[in-house]
Amino acid sequence: MEWKMPDLGEGVQEGEVVQWLVREGDSVTMDQHLVEVMTDKANVELPSSF
């Protein structure tokens, strides 16, 4: 599955997955945090967009 990182602003274009916050098969709601990503500026938890 391909997943595109959302625009985090400030010129951040890539990051490294630190931790998945959900498991395969889990139910997910809109805006629920899915993954923690480390960028060169900060660690960010990214939410579900749907």
Biopython code that builds the backbone (N, CA, C, O; Angstrom):
import numpy as np
from Bio.PDB.StructureBuilder import StructureBuilder

atoms = [
    (1, "MET", "N", (0.841, -1.179, 0.000)),
    (1, "MET", "CA", (0.000, 0.000, 0.000)),
    (1, "MET", "C", (0.883, 1.238, 0.000)),
    (1, "MET", "O", (1.840, 1.320, 0.770)),
    (2, "GLU", "N", (0.577, 2.172, -0.835)),
    (2, "GLU", "CA", (1.318, 3.438, -0.877)),
    (2, "GLU", "C", (0.591, 4.460, -0.023)),
    (2, "GLU", "O", (-0.634, 4.569, -0.082)),
    (3, "TRP", "N", (1.330, 5.195, 0.758)),
    (3, "TRP", "CA", (0.760, 6.221, 1.627)),
    (3, "TRP", "C", (1.570, 7.478, 1.447)),
    (3, "TRP", "O", (2.796, 7.453, 1.556)),
    (4, "LYS", "N", (0.897, 8.579, 1.171)),
    (4, "LYS", "CA", (1.587, 9.849, 0.953)),
    (4, "LYS", "C", (1.498, 10.698, 2.203)),
    (4, "LYS", "O", (0.419, 10.887, 2.765)),
    (5, "MET", "N", (2.643, 11.211, 2.633)),
    (5, "MET", "CA", (2.694, 12.060, 3.806)),
    (5, "MET", "C", (2.061, 13.408, 3.472)),
    (5, "MET", "O", (2.364, 13.999, 2.435)),
    (6, "PRO", "N", (1.183, 13.896, 4.351)),
    (6, "PRO", "CA", (0.568, 15.204, 4.095)),
    (6, "PRO", "C", (1.592, 16.335, 4.206)),
    (6, "PRO", "O", (2.663, 16.164, 4.787)),
    (7, "ASP", "N", (1.247, 17.481, 3.644)),
    (7, "ASP", "CA", (2.113, 18.656, 3.710)),
    (7, "ASP", "C", (2.208, 19.127, 5.157)),
    (7, "ASP", "O", (1.199, 19.502, 5.754)),
    (8, "LEU", "N", (3.402, 19.109, 5.718)),
    (8, "LEU", "CA", (3.612, 19.530, 7.101)),
    (8, "LEU", "C", (4.073, 20.975, 7.203)),
    (8, "LEU", "O", (4.275, 21.488, 8.304)),
    (9, "GLY", "N", (4.242, 21.638, 6.057)),
    (9, "GLY", "CA", (4.670, 23.028, 6.059)),
    (9, "GLY", "C", (6.165, 23.163, 6.295)),
    (9, "GLY", "O", (6.872, 22.169, 6.466)),
    (10, "GLU", "N", (6.633, 24.390, 6.301)),
    (10, "GLU", "CA", (8.026, 24.740, 6.575)),
    (10, "GLU", "C", (9.025, 23.985, 5.716)),
    (10, "GLU", "O", (10.164, 23.777, 6.135)),
    (11, "GLY", "N", (8.623, 23.572, 4.525)),
    (11, "GLY", "CA", (9.534, 22.920, 3.601)),
    (11, "GLY", "C", (9.858, 21.473, 3.925)),
    (11, "GLY", "O", (10.746, 20.890, 3.303)),
    (12, "VAL", "N", (9.151, 20.876, 4.892)),
    (12, "VAL", "CA", (9.392, 19.475, 5.253)),
    (12, "VAL", "C", (8.848, 18.584, 4.142)),
    (12, "VAL", "O", (7.671, 18.665, 3.792)),
    (13, "GLN", "N", (9.715, 17.730, 3.588)),
    (13, "GLN", "CA", (9.316, 16.887, 2.468)),
    (13, "GLN", "C", (9.449, 15.400, 2.751)),
    (13, "GLN", "O", (8.946, 14.579, 1.983)),
    (14, "GLU", "N", (10.113, 15.044, 3.833)),
    (14, "GLU", "CA", (10.258, 13.617, 4.148)),
    (14, "GLU", "C", (10.388, 13.433, 5.649)),
    (14, "GLU", "O", (10.699, 14.362, 6.393)),
    (15, "GLY", "N", (10.140, 12.200, 6.064)),
    (15, "GLY", "CA", (10.238, 11.868, 7.478)),
    (15, "GLY", "C", (10.411, 10.366, 7.633)),
    (15, "GLY", "O", (10.317, 9.614, 6.663)),
    (16, "GLU", "N", (10.662, 9.943, 8.852)),
    (16, "GLU", "CA", (10.864, 8.532, 9.162)),
    (16, "GLU", "C", (9.776, 8.084, 10.132)),
    (16, "GLU", "O", (9.513, 8.757, 11.129)),
    (17, "VAL", "N", (9.144, 6.948, 9.842)),
    (17, "VAL", "CA", (8.133, 6.416, 10.740)),
    (17, "VAL", "C", (8.806, 5.989, 12.030)),
    (17, "VAL", "O", (9.734, 5.181, 12.018)),
    (18, "VAL", "N", (8.335, 6.537, 13.149)),
    (18, "VAL", "CA", (8.853, 6.190, 14.468)),
    (18, "VAL", "C", (7.999, 5.077, 15.062)),
    (18, "VAL", "O", (8.515, 4.103, 15.610)),
    (19, "GLN", "N", (6.670, 5.240, 14.941)),
    (19, "GLN", "CA", (5.759, 4.269, 15.553)),
    (19, "GLN", "C", (4.394, 4.343, 14.891)),
    (19, "GLN", "O", (3.853, 5.429, 14.681)),
    (20, "TRP", "N", (3.837, 3.175, 14.562)),
    (20, "TRP", "CA", (2.452, 3.103, 14.106)),
    (20, "TRP", "C", (1.574, 3.084, 15.347)),
    (20, "TRP", "O", (1.863, 2.352, 16.293)),
    (21, "LEU", "N", (0.514, 3.869, 15.360)),
    (21, "LEU", "CA", (-0.355, 3.987, 16.521)),
    (21, "LEU", "C", (-1.609, 3.126, 16.398)),
    (21, "LEU", "O", (-2.400, 3.051, 17.338)),
    (22, "VAL", "N", (-1.797, 2.483, 15.259)),
    (22, "VAL", "CA", (-2.895, 1.540, 15.036)),
    (22, "VAL", "C", (-2.309, 0.275, 14.428)),
    (22, "VAL", "O", (-1.209, 0.280, 13.876)),
    (23, "ARG", "N", (-3.070, -0.810, 14.543)),
    (23, "ARG", "CA", (-2.628, -2.082, 13.969)),
    (23, "ARG", "C", (-3.504, -2.445, 12.783)),
    (23, "ARG", "O", (-4.631, -1.964, 12.666)),
    (24, "GLU", "N", (-2.997, -3.276, 11.922)),
    (24, "GLU", "CA", (-3.758, -3.752, 10.781)),
    (24, "GLU", "C", (-5.051, -4.377, 11.288)),
    (24, "GLU", "O", (-5.041, -5.198, 12.204)),
    (25, "GLY", "N", (-6.167, -3.975, 10.677)),
    (25, "GLY", "CA", (-7.469, -4.497, 11.055)),
    (25, "GLY", "C", (-8.213, -3.641, 12.065)),
    (25, "GLY", "O", (-9.408, -3.846, 12.278)),
    (26, "ASP", "N", (-7.523, -2.665, 12.706)),
    (26, "ASP", "CA", (-8.184, -1.773, 13.661)),
    (26, "ASP", "C", (-9.176, -0.865, 12.935)),
    (26, "ASP", "O", (-8.953, -0.483, 11.787)),
    (27, "SER", "N", (-10.267, -0.527, 13.611)),
    (27, "SER", "CA", (-11.187, 0.487, 13.097)),
    (27, "SER", "C", (-10.548, 1.850, 13.332)),
    (27, "SER", "O", (-9.921, 2.085, 14.365)),
    (28, "VAL", "N", (-10.714, 2.742, 12.365)),
    (28, "VAL", "CA", (-10.106, 4.075, 12.442)),
    (28, "VAL", "C", (-11.190, 5.112, 12.197)),
    (28, "VAL", "O", (-12.038, 4.939, 11.321)),
    (29, "THR", "N", (-11.162, 6.187, 12.972)),
    (29, "THR", "CA", (-12.106, 7.279, 12.779)),
    (29, "THR", "C", (-11.368, 8.493, 12.207)),
    (29, "THR", "O", (-10.145, 8.600, 12.299)),
    (30, "MET", "N", (-12.139, 9.396, 11.619)),
    (30, "MET", "CA", (-11.547, 10.600, 11.044)),
    (30, "MET", "C", (-10.795, 11.372, 12.128)),
    (30, "MET", "O", (-11.285, 11.512, 13.248)),
    (31, "ASP", "N", (-9.630, 11.862, 11.801)),
    (31, "ASP", "CA", (-8.747, 12.646, 12.679)),
    (31, "ASP", "C", (-8.071, 11.829, 13.778)),
    (31, "ASP", "O", (-7.385, 12.401, 14.624)),
    (32, "GLN", "N", (-8.245, 10.511, 13.788)),
    (32, "GLN", "CA", (-7.534, 9.665, 14.752)),
    (32, "GLN", "C", (-6.067, 9.600, 14.359)),
    (32, "GLN", "O", (-5.752, 9.424, 13.182)),
    (33, "HIS", "N", (-5.170, 9.738, 15.318)),
    (33, "HIS", "CA", (-3.740, 9.667, 15.011)),
    (33, "HIS", "C", (-3.374, 8.248, 14.585)),
    (33, "HIS", "O", (-3.717, 7.271, 15.252)),
    (34, "LEU", "N", (-2.664, 8.161, 13.447)),
    (34, "LEU", "CA", (-2.309, 6.872, 12.870)),
    (34, "LEU", "C", (-0.846, 6.508, 13.057)),
    (34, "LEU", "O", (-0.508, 5.354, 13.323)),
    (35, "VAL", "N", (0.014, 7.500, 12.915)),
    (35, "VAL", "CA", (1.447, 7.217, 12.881)),
    (35, "VAL", "C", (2.223, 8.409, 13.441)),
    (35, "VAL", "O", (1.824, 9.562, 13.278)),
    (36, "GLU", "N", (3.333, 8.105, 14.101)),
    (36, "GLU", "CA", (4.247, 9.147, 14.561)),
    (36, "GLU", "C", (5.425, 9.188, 13.593)),
    (36, "GLU", "O", (6.059, 8.167, 13.328)),
    (37, "VAL", "N", (5.706, 10.370, 13.072)),
    (37, "VAL", "CA", (6.757, 10.556, 12.075)),
    (37, "VAL", "C", (7.793, 11.532, 12.622)),
    (37, "VAL", "O", (7.443, 12.561, 13.200)),
    (38, "MET", "N", (9.069, 11.204, 12.436)),
    (38, "MET", "CA", (10.154, 12.083, 12.835)),
    (38, "MET", "C", (10.666, 12.801, 11.592)),
    (38, "MET", "O", (11.072, 12.165, 10.620)),
    (39, "THR", "N", (10.642, 14.123, 11.635)),
    (39, "THR", "CA", (11.206, 14.926, 10.549)),
    (39, "THR", "C", (12.468, 15.592, 11.070)),
    (39, "THR", "O", (12.849, 15.397, 12.224)),
    (40, "ASP", "N", (13.115, 16.377, 10.221)),
    (40, "ASP", "CA", (14.321, 17.072, 10.674)),
    (40, "ASP", "C", (13.984, 18.208, 11.640)),
    (40, "ASP", "O", (14.886, 18.782, 12.251)),
    (41, "LYS", "N", (12.700, 18.538, 11.787)),
    (41, "LYS", "CA", (12.296, 19.642, 12.663)),
    (41, "LYS", "C", (11.613, 19.178, 13.948)),
    (41, "LYS", "O", (11.783, 19.802, 14.995)),
    (42, "ALA", "N", (10.837, 18.084, 13.882)),
    (42, "ALA", "CA", (10.073, 17.632, 15.060)),
    (42, "ALA", "C", (9.468, 16.271, 14.827)),
    (42, "ALA", "O", (9.443, 15.774, 13.701)),
    (43, "ASN", "N", (8.974, 15.662, 15.908)),
    (43, "ASN", "CA", (8.165, 14.456, 15.805)),
    (43, "ASN", "C", (6.701, 14.897, 15.706)),
    (43, "ASN", "O", (6.252, 15.767, 16.451)),
    (44, "VAL", "N", (5.973, 14.286, 14.781)),
    (44, "VAL", "CA", (4.597, 14.683, 14.516)),
    (44, "VAL", "C", (3.721, 13.445, 14.452)),
    (44, "VAL", "O", (4.110, 12.447, 13.845)),
    (45, "GLU", "N", (2.528, 13.492, 15.075)),
    (45, "GLU", "CA", (1.547, 12.424, 14.928)),
    (45, "GLU", "C", (0.581, 12.841, 13.814)),
    (45, "GLU", "O", (-0.034, 13.906, 13.871)),
    (46, "LEU", "N", (0.463, 11.975, 12.798)),
    (46, "LEU", "CA", (-0.373, 12.293, 11.652)),
    (46, "LEU", "C", (-1.734, 11.623, 11.777)),
    (46, "LEU", "O", (-1.819, 10.430, 12.069)),
    (47, "PRO", "N", (-2.816, 12.402, 11.552)),
    (47, "PRO", "CA", (-4.164, 11.860, 11.692)),
    (47, "PRO", "C", (-4.693, 11.265, 10.391)),
    (47, "PRO", "O", (-4.171, 11.513, 9.304)),
    (48, "SER", "N", (-5.758, 10.464, 10.547)),
    (48, "SER", "CA", (-6.476, 9.922, 9.403)),
    (48, "SER", "C", (-7.239, 11.044, 8.718)),
    (48, "SER", "O", (-7.809, 11.904, 9.390)),
    (49, "SER", "N", (-7.257, 11.046, 7.409)),
    (49, "SER", "CA", (-7.979, 12.098, 6.684)),
    (49, "SER", "C", (-9.401, 11.665, 6.313)),
    (49, "SER", "O", (-10.168, 12.454, 5.761)),
    (50, "PHE", "N", (-9.751, 10.403, 6.619)),
    (50, "PHE", "CA", (-11.122, 9.947, 6.378)),
    (50, "PHE", "C", (-11.477, 8.844, 7.339)),
    (50, "PHE", "O", (-12.593, 8.324, 7.298)),
]
sb = StructureBuilder()
sb.init_structure("model")
sb.init_model(0)
sb.init_chain("A")
sb.init_seg("    ")
for serial, (resi, resn, name, xyz) in enumerate(atoms, 1):
    if name == "N":
        sb.init_residue(resn, " ", resi, " ")
    sb.init_atom(name, np.array(xyz, "f"), 0.0, 1.0, " ", f" {name:<3s}", serial, name[0])
structure = sb.get_structure()
